[in-house]
Amino acid sequence: MIGSEDIDHRAVDILRRNDRGHYTVPTAGLYPFQWNWDSAFVALGFAVFDRDRAWREIETLLGDQWTDGMVPHIIFRGSDEGYFPGPDQWGTESEPPTSGITQPPVAATIVRQLHDRDPGQNHDRASALLPSLDRWHQWFRAARDPQGRGVVAVIHPWETGRDNAPEWDAPLAHVDTTGVESYQRRDTQHVNADQRPRDAEYDRYLALVRFGREHNWDSEVIAERHPFWVADIGLNAILLRAEDDLAALAGDLGEAAIAAAAADRARHLRAGIETLWSDTVGGYVSRDLRRQRSTDIVSVGSLLPLYCGVTRPERAARVVATMRDWLKLVRYGVPSFDPSDGGFDSVRYWRGPVWAVINWMLADGLGRGGDVDLADRIRGDTRALVESSGFYESFDPITGAGCGGRDFSWTAAIWLAWAPPSRVAALA
């Protein structure tokens, strides 16, 4: 068994090798540009040994925010002509080129953590980011909840971060793929196809990109007509936690107006998320807002309300019970889908594998909620997976084998974020 101190140094080496100066790629080859929530999590790792570099990661990400407030899910820095779908497919005409969609907004939570490590030293950098974070969160409310439901919509499975999760199957079935031209996938050139979304899913992903491009990513047209308009329980939970953290951080920094706006949005979301509870399945589920139909599928996204804090104790207890039931069926937690379901696949992207960043959010939420033993179990499983298989994108919850990309930045970052102070001191 490799010692933890040696693994610490390997994690640092991965972040340095994936560092492009002012942004970090998730992993070379498979993901050669800057990804939104990847960068936010990566900052947690850099903060362990280079706090200036951690701040620069977030500053670079928010520096290419759209004028309407959206922060894109991909920023195409540099060049990699073989990447697909690249800037031409998105057609956003931004500079640098970006995708036309966003990703789960974890940045405010990470900025609060960076600030709280040394409030006096980080006051100015945190303050400078508050307006951008506030505009991004306000964009979610204005562009993705124009009817004031209390939950925001996503327009692409990629926005959820959980690309091929089973709850997207039914909404995607309504997406017309007529006119999708032939294409060459990039992902399956780097990773075994059995670990990636299927071609039929990818056809629909590209049809959704085409819709946005053909309508110039107009938020009003998208809200009225986009074929995929889904309230993802996972993204809404992450956004609620981000609003709470933004409100607290802005309050600490003396920005009362931003603190009040974030708190107001948080109250709205907190009520809205409770409307996504399904008595049928006894859990939080996503909802197809176009057809007013709940997915009634419990995935790891359904567990993320623990991260933002479930306000009804009986529901929180049910979510925790679901997680415990899943953990009884696997060697390593937390699987991204119910292991007892016939659609469970231990290696196919978001249909079964364990993800370190999801485990970080779940362990954080459980710890805040008082379930310390379960949080420790999740952290321990994550460390064991890295120790046995390395810094993979995700892991098989049955065998522990690595899945997806190797030398993955956010997995290295989570390892470092959980390193004890005695080891961290040797890295700084």
C-alpha positions as a Python dict, from the first residue, in 0.01 Angstrom:
ca = {
    (1, 'M'): (0, 0, 0),
    (2, 'I'): (136, 340, -99),
    (3, 'G'): (169, 580, 195),
    (4, 'S'): (-70, 872, 221),
    (5, 'E'): (217, 1121, 210),
    (6, 'D'): (327, 981, -127),
    (7, 'I'): (-31, 1003, -256),
    (8, 'D'): (-44, 1364, -138),
    (9, 'H'): (252, 1445, -360),
    (10, 'R'): (97, 1258, -652),
    (11, 'A'): (-217, 1465, -613),
    (12, 'V'): (-14, 1786, -615),
    (13, 'D'): (172, 1664, -924),
    (14, 'I'): (-156, 1598, -1108),
    (15, 'L'): (-283, 1948, -1040),
    (16, 'R'): (45, 2097, -1154),
    (17, 'R'): (53, 1887, -1473),
    (18, 'N'): (-307, 1981, -1554),
    (19, 'D'): (-241, 2347, -1471),
    (20, 'R'): (-237, 2577, -1775),
    (21, 'G'): (-120, 2883, -1584),
    (22, 'H'): (-446, 3049, -1487),
    (23, 'Y'): (-688, 2760, -1537),
    (24, 'T'): (-680, 2383, -1501),
    (25, 'V'): (-799, 2114, -1740),
    (26, 'P'): (-989, 1822, -1581),
    (27, 'T'): (-751, 1576, -1751),
    (28, 'A'): (-534, 1593, -2059),
    (29, 'G'): (-685, 1461, -2383),
    (30, 'L'): (-1038, 1378, -2273),
    (31, 'Y'): (-1119, 1727, -2140),
    (32, 'P'): (-862, 1975, -2280),
    (33, 'F'): (-1031, 2305, -2179),
    (34, 'Q'): (-1163, 2478, -1867),
    (35, 'W'): (-1479, 2329, -1717),
    (36, 'N'): (-1696, 2528, -1478),
    (37, 'W'): (-1757, 2318, -1169),
    (38, 'D'): (-1430, 2130, -1219),
    (39, 'S'): (-1241, 2457, -1169),
    (40, 'A'): (-1434, 2536, -853),
    (41, 'F'): (-1347, 2201, -697),
    (42, 'V'): (-988, 2221, -822),
    (43, 'A'): (-946, 2540, -620),
    (44, 'L'): (-999, 2335, -303),
    (45, 'G'): (-693, 2130, -390),
    (46, 'F'): (-472, 2422, -487),
    (47, 'A'): (-566, 2595, -160),
    (48, 'V'): (-376, 2327, 30),
    (49, 'F'): (-38, 2419, -118),
    (50, 'D'): (-81, 2739, -325),
    (51, 'R'): (-362, 2970, -212),
    (52, 'D'): (-285, 3236, -470),
    (53, 'R'): (-329, 2976, -744),
    (54, 'A'): (-658, 2864, -590),
    (55, 'W'): (-800, 3217, -608),
    (56, 'R'): (-672, 3261, -963),
    (57, 'E'): (-865, 2952, -1076),
    (58, 'I'): (-1196, 3101, -965),
    (59, 'E'): (-1109, 3448, -1087),
    (60, 'T'): (-1031, 3310, -1433),
    (61, 'L'): (-1356, 3116, -1443),
    (62, 'L'): (-1571, 3414, -1348),
    (63, 'G'): (-1370, 3645, -1572),
    (64, 'D'): (-1550, 3507, -1878),
    (65, 'Q'): (-1900, 3539, -1740),
    (66, 'W'): (-2159, 3633, -2004),
    (67, 'T'): (-2308, 3982, -1994),
    (68, 'D'): (-2642, 3835, -1883),
    (69, 'G'): (-2473, 3671, -1582),
    (70, 'M'): (-2435, 3311, -1700),
    (71, 'V'): (-2105, 3135, -1637),
    (72, 'P'): (-2050, 2883, -1919),
    (73, 'H'): (-1984, 2517, -1859),
    (74, 'I'): (-1685, 2511, -2099),
    (75, 'I'): (-1446, 2792, -2182),
    (76, 'F'): (-1247, 2698, -2492),
    (77, 'R'): (-907, 2837, -2399),
    (78, 'G'): (-622, 2744, -2631),
    (79, 'S'): (-687, 2518, -2927),
    (80, 'D'): (-770, 2153, -2974),
    (81, 'E'): (-924, 2117, -3317),
    (82, 'G'): (-1021, 1755, -3263),
    (83, 'Y'): (-1245, 1824, -2965),
    (84, 'F'): (-1616, 1762, -3020),
    (85, 'P'): (-1849, 1939, -2976),
    (86, 'G'): (-1620, 2237, -3015),
    (87, 'P'): (-1681, 2612, -3053),
    (88, 'D'): (-1833, 2580, -3402),
    (89, 'Q'): (-2107, 2348, -3275),
    (90, 'W'): (-2196, 2588, -2993),
    (91, 'G'): (-2187, 2904, -3204),
    (92, 'T'): (-2191, 3142, -2908),
    (93, 'E'): (-1964, 3404, -3072),
    (94, 'S'): (-1808, 3486, -2735),
    (95, 'E'): (-1438, 3556, -2688),
    (96, 'P'): (-1284, 3331, -2582),
    (97, 'P'): (-1535, 3083, -2727),
    (98, 'T'): (-1760, 2911, -2477),
    (99, 'S'): (-2043, 2664, -2465),
    (100, 'G'): (-2398, 2801, -2443),
    (101, 'I'): (-2497, 2632, -2117),
    (102, 'T'): (-2385, 2639, -1754),
    (103, 'Q'): (-2306, 2384, -1481),
    (104, 'P'): (-2385, 2336, -1110),
    (105, 'P'): (-2291, 2661, -931),
    (106, 'V'): (-2055, 2540, -659),
    (107, 'A'): (-1824, 2841, -693),
    (108, 'A'): (-1981, 3055, -418),
    (109, 'T'): (-1946, 2769, -169),
    (110, 'I'): (-1581, 2723, -262),
    (111, 'V'): (-1510, 3097, -244),
    (112, 'R'): (-1656, 3106, 105),
    (113, 'Q'): (-1427, 2819, 207),
    (114, 'L'): (-1122, 2989, 57),
    (115, 'H'): (-1209, 3311, 239),
    (116, 'D'): (-1269, 3141, 572),
    (117, 'R'): (-923, 2981, 568),
    (118, 'D'): (-772, 3325, 627),
    (119, 'P'): (-1038, 3599, 631),
    (120, 'G'): (-802, 3890, 682),
    (121, 'Q'): (-571, 3800, 398),
    (122, 'N'): (-847, 3707, 151),
    (123, 'H'): (-1092, 3990, 213),
    (124, 'D'): (-1021, 4186, -106),
    (125, 'R'): (-1017, 3886, -341),
    (126, 'A'): (-1341, 3749, -200),
    (127, 'S'): (-1508, 4091, -215),
    (128, 'A'): (-1410, 4133, -578),
    (129, 'L'): (-1586, 3808, -673),
    (130, 'L'): (-1915, 3880, -495),
    (131, 'P'): (-2079, 4081, -777),
    (132, 'S'): (-2006, 3809, -1034),
    (133, 'L'): (-2140, 3535, -810),
    (134, 'D'): (-2450, 3741, -735),
    (135, 'R'): (-2516, 3805, -1106),
    (136, 'W'): (-2477, 3436, -1186),
    (137, 'H'): (-2725, 3333, -919),
    (138, 'Q'): (-2966, 3604, -1027),
    (139, 'W'): (-2937, 3477, -1385),
    (140, 'F'): (-3060, 3136, -1269),
    (141, 'R'): (-3368, 3297, -1116),
    (142, 'A'): (-3443, 3525, -1412),
    (143, 'A'): (-3357, 3298, -1706),
    (144, 'R'): (-3437, 2956, -1562),
    (145, 'D'): (-3732, 3029, -1336),
    (146, 'P'): (-3919, 3307, -1518),
    (147, 'Q'): (-4251, 3179, -1386),
    (148, 'G'): (-4138, 3196, -1023),
    (149, 'R'): (-4190, 2830, -940),
    (150, 'G'): (-3907, 2829, -686),
    (151, 'V'): (-3700, 2576, -881),
    (152, 'V'): (-3471, 2650, -1173),
    (153, 'A'): (-3468, 2453, -1498),
    (154, 'V'): (-3181, 2300, -1690),
    (155, 'I'): (-3183, 2284, -2070),
    (156, 'H'): (-2929, 2006, -2118),
    (157, 'P'): (-2821, 1703, -1915),
    (158, 'W'): (-2467, 1844, -1927),
    (159, 'E'): (-2584, 2136, -1713),
    (160, 'T'): (-2659, 1899, -1428),
    (161, 'G'): (-2305, 1759, -1430),
    (162, 'R'): (-2465, 1413, -1426),
    (163, 'D'): (-2483, 1374, -1802),
    (164, 'N'): (-2650, 1037, -1856),
    (165, 'A'): (-2830, 993, -1524),
    (166, 'P'): (-3137, 769, -1562),
    (167, 'E'): (-3383, 1048, -1476),
    (168, 'W'): (-3305, 1219, -1807),
    (169, 'D'): (-3417, 923, -2019),
    (170, 'A'): (-3785, 1015, -2027),
    (171, 'P'): (-3741, 1390, -2097),
    (172, 'L'): (-3478, 1313, -2362),
    (173, 'A'): (-3715, 1073, -2538),
    (174, 'H'): (-3911, 1379, -2657),
    (175, 'V'): (-3607, 1540, -2820),
    (176, 'D'): (-3620, 1523, -3200),
    (177, 'T'): (-3285, 1414, -3345),
    (178, 'T'): (-3390, 1466, -3706),
    (179, 'G'): (-3118, 1664, -3880),
    (180, 'V'): (-2836, 1573, -3644),
    (181, 'E'): (-2545, 1529, -3880),
    (182, 'S'): (-2290, 1248, -3857),
    (183, 'Y'): (-2011, 1316, -3610),
    (184, 'Q'): (-1704, 1162, -3454),
    (185, 'R'): (-1713, 1135, -3078),
    (186, 'R'): (-1398, 1241, -2898),
    (187, 'D'): (-1471, 1085, -2559),
    (188, 'T'): (-1472, 723, -2675),
    (189, 'Q'): (-1126, 771, -2826),
    (190, 'H'): (-990, 817, -2474),
    (191, 'V'): (-1222, 603, -2261),
    (192, 'N'): (-1388, 265, -2314),
    (193, 'A'): (-1731, 312, -2470),
    (194, 'D'): (-1893, 100, -2199),
    (195, 'Q'): (-1800, 372, -1948),
    (196, 'R'): (-1958, 657, -2146),
    (197, 'P'): (-2309, 764, -2254),
    (198, 'R'): (-2451, 567, -2545),
    (199, 'D'): (-2469, 701, -2900),
    (200, 'A'): (-2849, 742, -2883),
    (201, 'E'): (-2806, 971, -2582),
    (202, 'Y'): (-2532, 1165, -2756),
    (203, 'D'): (-2757, 1223, -3057),
    (204, 'R'): (-3005, 1395, -2828),
    (205, 'Y'): (-2733, 1594, -2654),
    (206, 'L'): (-2630, 1734, -2992),
    (207, 'A'): (-2989, 1807, -3092),
    (208, 'L'): (-3020, 2023, -2781),
    (209, 'V'): (-2699, 2206, -2866),
    (210, 'R'): (-2835, 2267, -3217),
    (211, 'F'): (-3159, 2414, -3078),
    (212, 'G'): (-2968, 2663, -2867),
    (213, 'R'): (-2736, 2759, -3150),
    (214, 'E'): (-3021, 2807, -3398),
    (215, 'H'): (-3197, 3039, -3152),
    (216, 'N'): (-2882, 3233, -3059),
    (217, 'W'): (-2904, 3110, -2701),
    (218, 'D'): (-3191, 3354, -2643),
    (219, 'S'): (-3307, 3294, -2285),
    (220, 'E'): (-3668, 3396, -2354),
    (221, 'V'): (-3703, 3162, -2652),
    (222, 'I'): (-3536, 2885, -2454),
    (223, 'A'): (-3773, 2931, -2160),
    (224, 'E'): (-4075, 2915, -2390),
    (225, 'R'): (-3977, 2647, -2638),
    (226, 'H'): (-3669, 2449, -2544),
    (227, 'P'): (-3755, 2076, -2566),
    (228, 'F'): (-3558, 1990, -2250),
    (229, 'W'): (-3680, 2204, -1959),
    (230, 'V'): (-3626, 2004, -1642),
    (231, 'A'): (-3599, 2092, -1273),
    (232, 'D'): (-3297, 1890, -1160),
    (233, 'I'): (-3310, 1824, -788),
    (234, 'G'): (-2930, 1802, -776),
    (235, 'L'): (-2855, 2138, -936),
    (236, 'N'): (-3129, 2308, -732),
    (237, 'A'): (-2982, 2171, -410),
    (238, 'I'): (-2634, 2290, -509),
    (239, 'L'): (-2771, 2633, -599),
    (240, 'L'): (-2952, 2662, -266),
    (241, 'R'): (-2633, 2580, -76),
    (242, 'A'): (-2447, 2834, -290),
    (243, 'E'): (-2705, 3103, -211),
    (244, 'D'): (-2674, 3035, 161),
    (245, 'D'): (-2296, 3057, 137),
    (246, 'L'): (-2310, 3372, -74),
    (247, 'A'): (-2544, 3537, 178),
    (248, 'A'): (-2315, 3446, 468),
    (249, 'L'): (-1999, 3552, 288),
    (250, 'A'): (-2147, 3882, 168),
    (251, 'G'): (-2266, 3952, 521),
    (252, 'D'): (-1917, 3889, 660),
    (253, 'L'): (-1767, 4122, 397),
    (254, 'G'): (-2014, 4402, 465),
    (255, 'E'): (-2204, 4372, 135),
    (256, 'A'): (-2553, 4395, 279),
    (257, 'A'): (-2738, 4428, -53),
    (258, 'I'): (-2583, 4112, -199),
    (259, 'A'): (-2640, 3926, 127),
    (260, 'A'): (-3008, 4023, 129),
    (261, 'A'): (-3059, 3931, -238),
    (262, 'A'): (-2896, 3591, -190),
    (263, 'A'): (-3098, 3523, 124),
    (264, 'D'): (-3420, 3610, -60),
    (265, 'R'): (-3336, 3376, -347),
    (266, 'A'): (-3247, 3105, -95),
    (267, 'R'): (-3587, 3132, 76),
    (268, 'H'): (-3755, 3098, -263),
    (269, 'L'): (-3548, 2791, -354),
    (270, 'R'): (-3589, 2627, -16),
    (271, 'A'): (-3967, 2628, -58),
    (272, 'G'): (-3944, 2522, -421),
    (273, 'I'): (-3722, 2223, -357),
    (274, 'E'): (-3980, 2077, -122),
    (275, 'T'): (-4222, 2061, -416),
    (276, 'L'): (-3986, 1807, -574),
    (277, 'W'): (-4053, 1555, -299),
    (278, 'S'): (-4230, 1243, -426),
    (279, 'D'): (-4443, 1044, -186),
    (280, 'T'): (-4457, 774, -453),
    (281, 'V'): (-4087, 691, -420),
    (282, 'G'): (-4020, 850, -81),
    (283, 'G'): (-3753, 1086, -204),
    (284, 'Y'): (-3662, 1404, -386),
    (285, 'V'): (-3685, 1368, -764),
    (286, 'S'): (-3641, 1580, -1074),
    (287, 'R'): (-3936, 1705, -1274),
    (288, 'D'): (-4000, 1752, -1646),
    (289, 'L'): (-4148, 2102, -1641),
    (290, 'R'): (-4259, 2090, -2005),
    (291, 'R'): (-4490, 1798, -1937),
    (292, 'Q'): (-4548, 1856, -1564),
    (293, 'R'): (-4430, 1505, -1491),
    (294, 'S'): (-4200, 1390, -1209),
    (295, 'T'): (-3932, 1143, -1306),
    (296, 'D'): (-3992, 938, -989),
    (297, 'I'): (-3636, 812, -1022),
    (298, 'V'): (-3405, 827, -722),
    (299, 'S'): (-3043, 884, -818),
    (300, 'V'): (-2751, 1037, -633),
    (301, 'G'): (-2896, 1376, -726),
    (302, 'S'): (-3186, 1288, -495),
    (303, 'L'): (-2940, 1268, -205),
    (304, 'L'): (-2796, 1616, -261),
    (305, 'P'): (-3064, 1799, -59),
    (306, 'L'): (-2856, 1676, 236),
    (307, 'Y'): (-2583, 1910, 109),
    (308, 'C'): (-2806, 2218, 123),
    (309, 'G'): (-2988, 2113, 439),
    (310, 'V'): (-3330, 1950, 429),
    (311, 'T'): (-3571, 2151, 640),
    (312, 'R'): (-3812, 1866, 719),
    (313, 'P'): (-3648, 1612, 953),
    (314, 'E'): (-3862, 1320, 842),
    (315, 'R'): (-3758, 1373, 483),
    (316, 'A'): (-3392, 1409, 574),
    (317, 'A'): (-3416, 1079, 764),
    (318, 'R'): (-3567, 910, 458),
    (319, 'V'): (-3288, 1037, 232),
    (320, 'V'): (-3024, 912, 476),
    (321, 'A'): (-3202, 575, 496),
    (322, 'T'): (-3194, 549, 117),
    (323, 'M'): (-2820, 613, 117),
    (324, 'R'): (-2764, 351, 385),
    (325, 'D'): (-2967, 99, 186),
    (326, 'W'): (-2750, 161, -119),
    (327, 'L'): (-2429, 126, 83),
    (328, 'K'): (-2533, -222, 195),
    (329, 'L'): (-2527, -337, -168),
    (330, 'V'): (-2183, -206, -269),
    (331, 'R'): (-1830, -220, -137),
    (332, 'Y'): (-1762, 151, -188),
    (333, 'G'): (-1998, 443, -160),
    (334, 'V'): (-2171, 642, -276),
    (335, 'P'): (-2293, 493, -606),
    (336, 'S'): (-2449, 739, -847),
    (337, 'F'): (-2758, 523, -891),
    (338, 'D'): (-2960, 272, -691),
    (339, 'P'): (-2766, -60, -697),
    (340, 'S'): (-3091, -256, -662),
    (341, 'D'): (-3238, -104, -979),
    (342, 'G'): (-3224, -299, -1302),
    (343, 'G'): (-3073, 2, -1477),
    (344, 'F'): (-2773, 16, -1244),
    (345, 'D'): (-2440, -10, -1429),
    (346, 'S'): (-2132, 0, -1208),
    (347, 'V'): (-1903, 145, -1476),
    (348, 'R'): (-2122, 354, -1710),
    (349, 'Y'): (-2068, 719, -1620),
    (350, 'W'): (-2361, 842, -1402),
    (351, 'R'): (-2553, 515, -1391),
    (352, 'G'): (-2355, 362, -1107),
    (353, 'P'): (-1996, 479, -1048),
    (354, 'V'): (-1874, 670, -742),
    (355, 'W'): (-1761, 1031, -787),
    (356, 'A'): (-1524, 1200, -541),
    (357, 'V'): (-1686, 1543, -577),
    (358, 'I'): (-2033, 1406, -504),
    (359, 'N'): (-1891, 1230, -201),
    (360, 'W'): (-1737, 1560, -88),
    (361, 'M'): (-2077, 1731, -102),
    (362, 'L'): (-2259, 1443, 68),
    (363, 'A'): (-2000, 1410, 345),
    (364, 'D'): (-2011, 1786, 400),
    (365, 'G'): (-2389, 1787, 423),
    (366, 'L'): (-2401, 1483, 650),
    (367, 'G'): (-2141, 1631, 882),
    (368, 'R'): (-2333, 1957, 907),
    (369, 'G'): (-2648, 1759, 978),
    (370, 'G'): (-2490, 1555, 1257),
    (371, 'D'): (-2448, 1222, 1073),
    (372, 'V'): (-2075, 1219, 1148),
    (373, 'D'): (-2028, 842, 1125),
    (374, 'L'): (-2185, 823, 781),
    (375, 'A'): (-1979, 1121, 664),
    (376, 'D'): (-1666, 944, 787),
    (377, 'R'): (-1767, 630, 600),
    (378, 'I'): (-1798, 826, 275),
    (379, 'R'): (-1463, 999, 321),
    (380, 'G'): (-1301, 668, 408),
    (381, 'D'): (-1442, 496, 101),
    (382, 'T'): (-1317, 779, -120),
    (383, 'R'): (-968, 755, 21),
    (384, 'A'): (-968, 376, -19),
    (385, 'L'): (-1068, 406, -384),
    (386, 'V'): (-782, 646, -456),
    (387, 'E'): (-534, 436, -260),
    (388, 'S'): (-626, 121, -453),
    (389, 'S'): (-686, 258, -803),
    (390, 'G'): (-543, 608, -836),
    (391, 'F'): (-691, 944, -928),
    (392, 'Y'): (-962, 841, -1174),
    (393, 'E'): (-1261, 1039, -1289),
    (394, 'S'): (-1494, 793, -1113),
    (395, 'F'): (-1486, 444, -963),
    (396, 'D'): (-1672, 114, -980),
    (397, 'P'): (-1857, 87, -646),
    (398, 'I'): (-1841, -294, -660),
    (399, 'T'): (-1476, -360, -748),
    (400, 'G'): (-1316, -24, -679),
    (401, 'A'): (-1164, -9, -1027),
    (402, 'G'): (-1108, 332, -1180),
    (403, 'C'): (-1341, 451, -1455),
    (404, 'G'): (-1318, 732, -1710),
    (405, 'G'): (-1023, 968, -1732),
    (406, 'R'): (-697, 910, -1546),
    (407, 'D'): (-506, 1164, -1337),
    (408, 'F'): (-823, 1361, -1284),
    (409, 'S'): (-790, 1707, -1134),
    (410, 'W'): (-1099, 1717, -914),
    (411, 'T'): (-1030, 1373, -764),
    (412, 'A'): (-680, 1491, -673),
    (413, 'A'): (-829, 1810, -530),
    (414, 'I'): (-1074, 1626, -305),
    (415, 'W'): (-795, 1400, -176),
    (416, 'L'): (-595, 1709, -80),
    (417, 'A'): (-895, 1889, 66),
    (418, 'W'): (-945, 1598, 305),
    (419, 'A'): (-578, 1562, 400),
    (420, 'P'): (-518, 1620, 774),
    (421, 'P'): (-337, 1941, 879),
    (422, 'S'): (-25, 1748, 979),
    (423, 'R'): (24, 1635, 619),
    (424, 'V'): (-94, 1959, 460),
    (425, 'A'): (182, 2152, 636),
    (426, 'A'): (443, 1951, 447),
    (427, 'L'): (290, 2046, 111),
    (428, 'A'): (257, 2422, 151),
}
